[in-house]
Amino acid sequence: MRIGMIGLGKMGANMTERLLKVGHEVVAYDLSAAALEAASKKGAETATTLAELAGKLTPPRAAWVMVPAGAATDKTVEELAGLFDAGDVIVDGGNSNYKEWVHLVSSLEASGVGFVDAGTSGGVWGLAEGYCLMVGGTKEAVAVVEPALVTLAPEGGYAHVGPVGAGHFVKMVHNGVEYGLMQAYAEGFEIMAAADEFDLDLHEIASIWRYGSVVRSWLLDLAERALRPGAGFDEIKGVVVDSGEGRWTAQEAIDRGVAAPVISTSLFTRFASQNQDSLQLKMLAALRNQFGGHAVTLESGQQGLETETPTP
């Protein structure tokens, strides 16, 4: 299919490349000239305005918005809506709050422009491994972009989970669960680090737990990478950013009367990390860097240790 990709950051650039590798045609847009040049070298057409991007697409037109959640996404979707016609589809693949689209979706429905909210997980590894896609929208709108969804996801990693809003809701809860899983690993490794009498090799333990253990997971694979000698783990300061989704999940639990002590506690630990430093907080910061390429704060006060984008 032919699709627009708006936003060529860590996620958007890799998604563009994954689509191109399978033969899809991508029209790419970004504010960065360097990002556009890089996409062009991979085989994408480029556009310097959203109007130009819309003009280069063919009906039914489809554009995937992969820019920061909030004002940037709102502005982009609203501008695209004014350029698109009935039957065209806009996809929001960012970490938007599912409640924020109620007002916009009603105006899109009136114009006939479809909207798909695609909760997207996979981080910097998605180019090679694929992206888990949790998709909300009408059957008609999802059908327009399904060829791209199938390409971006690994086998079994895509589902149309419900109406508009459902995709972002499921991704929000996914990230809340992620907070809790990371917290459990981090606490466990700090307990072992405190057992001075055993002089435990934490990297070795992370490595062996990946084989046959009931706690093996991709996050544990990333923990093993973060703890490798020379990986820079000791240089990381235990400051862990709260990026929003865990907070929203905890609030949903409160609003719906659902007990979620693990997710809530992991969220509060991130708040506390702004004022303290420990091995478990270093571990949380390192895991975020490993799966998402999020910058970490070093003991020197500088930002660094961003994970290089894996190649297939």
C-alpha positions as CSV (number, residue, x, y, z in Angstrom):
1,M,0.0,0.0,0.0
2,R,0.9,3.7,-0.2
3,I,1.0,5.4,3.2
4,G,2.3,8.6,4.7
5,M,4.6,8.5,7.8
6,I,4.6,11.7,9.8
7,G,7.4,11.9,12.4
8,L,10.8,10.2,11.7
9,G,12.1,9.8,15.2
10,K,13.3,6.5,16.7
11,M,10.0,4.8,16.1
12,G,8.8,6.5,12.9
13,A,12.1,6.1,11.0
14,N,12.3,2.4,11.8
15,M,8.7,1.8,10.9
16,T,9.2,3.6,7.6
17,E,12.2,1.3,6.9
18,R,10.3,-1.8,7.8
19,L,7.4,-0.9,5.5
20,L,9.8,-0.1,2.6
21,K,11.6,-3.4,3.0
22,V,8.4,-5.3,2.2
23,G,7.5,-3.2,-0.8
24,H,5.1,-0.6,0.6
25,E,5.4,2.9,-0.7
26,V,6.0,5.5,2.0
27,V,5.7,9.3,1.8
28,A,7.6,10.7,4.8
29,Y,7.4,14.0,6.5
30,D,9.4,15.5,9.4
31,L,10.5,18.9,10.5
32,S,14.1,17.7,10.3
33,A,15.8,17.9,6.9
34,A,18.3,15.4,8.0
35,A,15.6,12.9,8.9
36,L,13.9,13.4,5.5
37,E,17.3,12.8,3.8
38,A,17.8,9.6,5.7
39,A,14.3,8.4,4.8
40,S,14.9,9.2,1.2
41,K,18.1,7.2,1.1
42,K,16.1,4.2,2.4
43,G,13.6,4.6,-0.5
44,A,10.9,6.8,0.8
45,E,9.4,9.8,-1.0
46,T,9.5,12.9,1.1
47,A,7.3,15.9,1.7
48,T,8.1,19.2,3.4
49,T,4.6,20.1,4.3
50,L,1.5,18.1,5.3
51,A,-0.3,19.5,2.3
52,E,2.4,18.1,0.0
53,L,2.2,14.7,1.8
54,A,-1.6,14.6,1.3
55,G,-1.1,15.5,-2.4
56,K,1.3,12.6,-2.9
57,L,-1.0,10.0,-1.5
58,T,-3.7,8.1,-3.5
59,P,-7.3,7.5,-2.3
60,P,-8.2,6.1,0.1
61,R,-5.4,8.1,1.6
62,A,-3.7,6.9,4.8
63,A,-1.3,8.7,7.0
64,W,0.4,7.4,10.2
65,V,1.2,10.1,12.8
66,M,4.2,9.2,15.0
67,V,4.9,12.4,16.8
68,P,5.0,13.2,20.6
69,A,1.6,12.8,22.3
70,G,-0.3,15.9,23.3
71,A,-0.3,19.2,21.4
72,A,2.0,18.0,18.6
73,T,-0.3,15.1,17.8
74,D,-3.4,17.1,18.1
75,K,-2.2,19.8,15.8
76,T,-1.0,17.3,13.2
77,V,-4.2,15.3,13.2
78,E,-6.4,18.4,13.0
79,E,-4.4,19.8,10.0
80,L,-4.5,16.4,8.3
81,A,-8.3,16.2,8.8
82,G,-8.6,19.5,6.9
83,L,-6.6,18.0,4.0
84,F,-8.3,14.6,3.8
85,D,-11.6,13.6,2.3
86,A,-14.3,11.0,3.3
87,G,-12.8,7.5,3.2
88,D,-9.3,8.6,4.0
89,V,-7.8,7.4,7.3
90,I,-5.5,9.0,10.0
91,V,-3.6,6.7,12.3
92,D,-2.2,7.9,15.7
93,G,0.6,5.5,16.7
94,G,1.8,7.6,19.7
95,N,1.2,7.2,23.4
96,S,-1.9,9.5,23.4
97,N,-4.4,9.4,26.3
98,Y,-7.5,7.6,25.0
99,K,-9.8,10.2,26.6
100,E,-8.3,13.1,24.5
101,W,-9.8,11.9,21.2
102,V,-13.5,12.1,22.1
103,H,-14.0,15.7,20.8
104,L,-11.9,15.2,17.6
105,V,-13.4,11.9,16.6
106,S,-16.8,13.3,16.5
107,S,-15.7,16.0,14.0
108,L,-13.8,13.4,11.9
109,E,-16.9,11.3,11.7
110,A,-18.9,14.2,10.4
111,S,-16.4,14.7,7.6
112,G,-16.1,10.9,6.8
113,V,-12.4,10.8,7.6
114,G,-11.5,7.6,9.5
115,F,-9.4,7.5,12.6
116,V,-7.4,4.6,14.0
117,D,-5.6,4.6,17.3
118,A,-2.7,2.2,17.2
119,G,-1.1,1.4,20.5
120,T,2.5,0.6,19.4
121,S,5.0,-1.3,21.4
122,G,8.5,-2.5,20.3
123,G,10.8,0.4,20.9
124,V,14.1,0.6,19.0
125,W,13.9,-3.2,18.4
126,G,10.8,-3.0,16.3
127,L,12.6,-2.7,13.0
128,A,14.0,-6.2,13.3
129,E,11.5,-7.8,15.6
130,G,8.3,-6.1,14.6
131,Y,5.8,-4.0,16.7
132,C,3.0,-5.2,18.8
133,L,0.0,-3.3,17.6
134,M,-3.2,-2.8,19.7
135,V,-5.6,-1.1,17.3
136,G,-8.9,0.8,17.8
137,G,-11.3,2.1,15.2
138,T,-14.1,1.1,12.9
139,K,-13.7,-2.1,10.8
140,E,-13.8,0.1,7.7
141,A,-11.0,2.4,8.8
142,V,-8.8,-0.4,10.1
143,A,-9.3,-2.3,6.8
144,V,-7.7,0.6,4.9
145,V,-4.5,0.4,6.8
146,E,-4.4,-3.3,7.6
147,P,-1.7,-4.1,5.0
148,A,0.7,-1.8,6.9
149,L,-0.4,-3.2,10.2
150,V,0.3,-6.7,9.2
151,T,3.7,-5.7,7.9
152,L,4.7,-3.8,11.0
153,A,3.7,-6.5,13.4
154,P,5.3,-9.9,13.9
155,E,3.1,-12.9,13.3
156,G,0.4,-12.9,16.0
157,G,1.4,-9.4,17.2
158,Y,-1.5,-7.3,15.8
159,A,-5.2,-7.2,16.9
160,H,-8.1,-4.9,16.3
161,V,-9.1,-4.7,19.9
162,G,-12.2,-2.4,19.7
163,P,-13.6,1.0,18.7
164,V,-11.7,4.2,18.7
165,G,-9.9,4.7,21.9
166,A,-9.5,1.0,22.7
167,G,-6.1,0.8,21.1
168,H,-4.6,3.6,23.2
169,F,-6.4,2.2,26.3
170,V,-4.9,-1.2,25.9
171,K,-1.5,0.3,25.3
172,M,-1.8,2.4,28.4
173,V,-2.5,-0.7,30.5
174,H,0.3,-2.5,28.7
175,N,2.7,0.2,29.8
176,G,1.4,0.1,33.4
177,V,2.1,-3.6,33.5
178,E,5.6,-2.9,32.1
179,Y,6.2,-0.6,35.0
180,G,5.3,-3.4,37.5
181,L,7.5,-6.0,35.7
182,M,10.5,-3.7,35.6
183,Q,10.0,-2.9,39.2
184,A,10.0,-6.5,40.3
185,Y,13.2,-7.3,38.4
186,A,14.9,-4.2,39.8
187,E,13.9,-5.0,43.4
188,G,15.1,-8.6,43.0
189,F,18.5,-7.6,41.7
190,E,18.9,-5.1,44.5
191,I,18.2,-7.7,47.1
192,M,20.9,-9.9,45.5
193,A,23.3,-7.1,45.4
194,A,22.8,-6.5,49.1
195,A,23.8,-10.1,49.9
196,D,27.5,-9.3,50.3
197,E,28.3,-12.6,51.8
198,F,27.7,-14.4,48.5
199,D,29.5,-11.9,46.2
200,L,26.9,-12.7,43.5
201,D,27.5,-12.0,39.8
202,L,24.3,-10.2,38.8
203,H,25.1,-10.4,35.1
204,E,25.6,-14.2,35.3
205,I,22.3,-14.6,37.2
206,A,20.4,-12.4,34.7
207,S,21.9,-14.6,32.0
208,I,21.0,-18.0,33.4
209,W,17.5,-16.9,34.4
210,R,16.8,-16.5,30.6
211,Y,16.9,-20.3,30.1
212,G,14.2,-22.5,31.6
213,S,13.2,-20.1,34.4
214,V,9.6,-19.2,35.0
215,V,10.6,-15.5,35.1
216,R,12.3,-15.5,31.7
217,S,11.2,-12.6,29.4
218,W,12.4,-10.1,26.9
219,L,12.8,-7.6,29.7
220,L,15.2,-10.1,31.4
221,D,17.1,-10.4,28.1
222,L,17.5,-6.6,28.2
223,A,18.6,-6.7,31.9
224,E,21.3,-9.2,30.9
225,R,22.5,-6.7,28.2
226,A,22.4,-3.8,30.6
227,L,24.5,-5.7,33.2
228,R,27.2,-6.9,30.8
229,P,30.7,-5.9,31.8
230,G,31.6,-2.7,30.0
231,A,27.9,-1.8,29.3
232,G,28.1,1.3,31.5
233,F,25.6,0.2,34.2
234,D,27.7,1.6,37.0
235,E,27.7,5.0,35.3
236,I,23.9,5.3,35.3
237,K,22.2,7.5,37.9
238,G,19.0,6.0,39.3
239,V,16.6,8.7,38.0
240,V,13.6,7.1,36.3
241,V,11.2,9.3,34.3
242,D,7.5,8.9,34.6
243,S,6.4,9.2,31.0
244,G,2.6,9.3,31.7
245,E,1.1,5.9,30.8
246,G,1.7,4.3,34.2
247,R,0.2,7.4,35.9
248,W,-2.9,7.1,33.6
249,T,-3.2,3.4,34.3
250,A,-3.1,3.9,38.1
251,Q,-5.7,6.6,37.8
252,E,-8.0,4.3,35.7
253,A,-7.6,1.7,38.5
254,I,-8.8,4.2,41.0
255,D,-11.6,5.4,38.9
256,R,-12.8,1.9,38.2
257,G,-12.3,0.5,41.7
258,V,-9.7,-2.0,40.6
259,A,-6.9,-2.9,43.1
260,A,-3.6,-2.3,41.3
261,P,-1.0,-2.1,44.1
262,V,2.0,-3.3,42.0
263,I,1.5,-0.8,39.2
264,S,0.7,2.1,41.6
265,T,3.8,1.3,43.8
266,S,6.1,1.2,40.7
267,L,4.7,4.6,39.7
268,F,5.4,6.1,43.1
269,T,8.9,4.6,43.0
270,R,9.6,6.6,39.9
271,F,8.5,9.7,41.6
272,A,10.8,8.9,44.5
273,S,13.7,8.3,42.2
274,Q,14.0,12.0,41.6
275,N,15.4,12.3,45.2
276,Q,17.4,9.1,45.7
277,D,19.7,6.6,44.0
278,S,20.0,2.9,44.3
279,L,20.7,-0.2,42.3
280,Q,17.1,-0.9,41.6
281,L,16.6,2.6,40.2
282,K,19.7,2.2,38.1
283,M,18.2,-1.1,36.8
284,L,14.9,0.6,35.9
285,A,16.7,3.4,34.1
286,A,18.9,0.9,32.2
287,L,15.9,-1.2,31.1
288,R,14.1,1.9,29.7
289,N,17.3,2.7,27.8
290,Q,17.6,-0.9,26.5
291,F,14.0,-1.3,25.1
292,G,13.2,2.3,24.1
293,G,16.5,4.0,23.6
294,H,15.5,6.5,26.3
295,A,18.4,8.6,27.5
296,V,19.7,8.0,31.0
297,T,21.2,10.4,33.4
298,L,24.8,9.6,34.2
299,E,26.6,10.1,37.5
300,S,28.3,13.0,35.8
301,G,25.0,14.7,35.3
302,Q,25.1,14.3,31.6
303,Q,22.6,12.5,29.4
304,G,23.9,9.4,27.6
305,L,24.1,5.7,26.9
306,E,21.4,5.7,24.3
307,T,20.9,2.2,22.9
308,E,22.0,1.9,19.2
309,T,19.2,1.0,16.9
310,P,19.5,-2.8,16.3
311,T,19.8,-4.0,12.7
312,P,18.1,-7.1,11.3
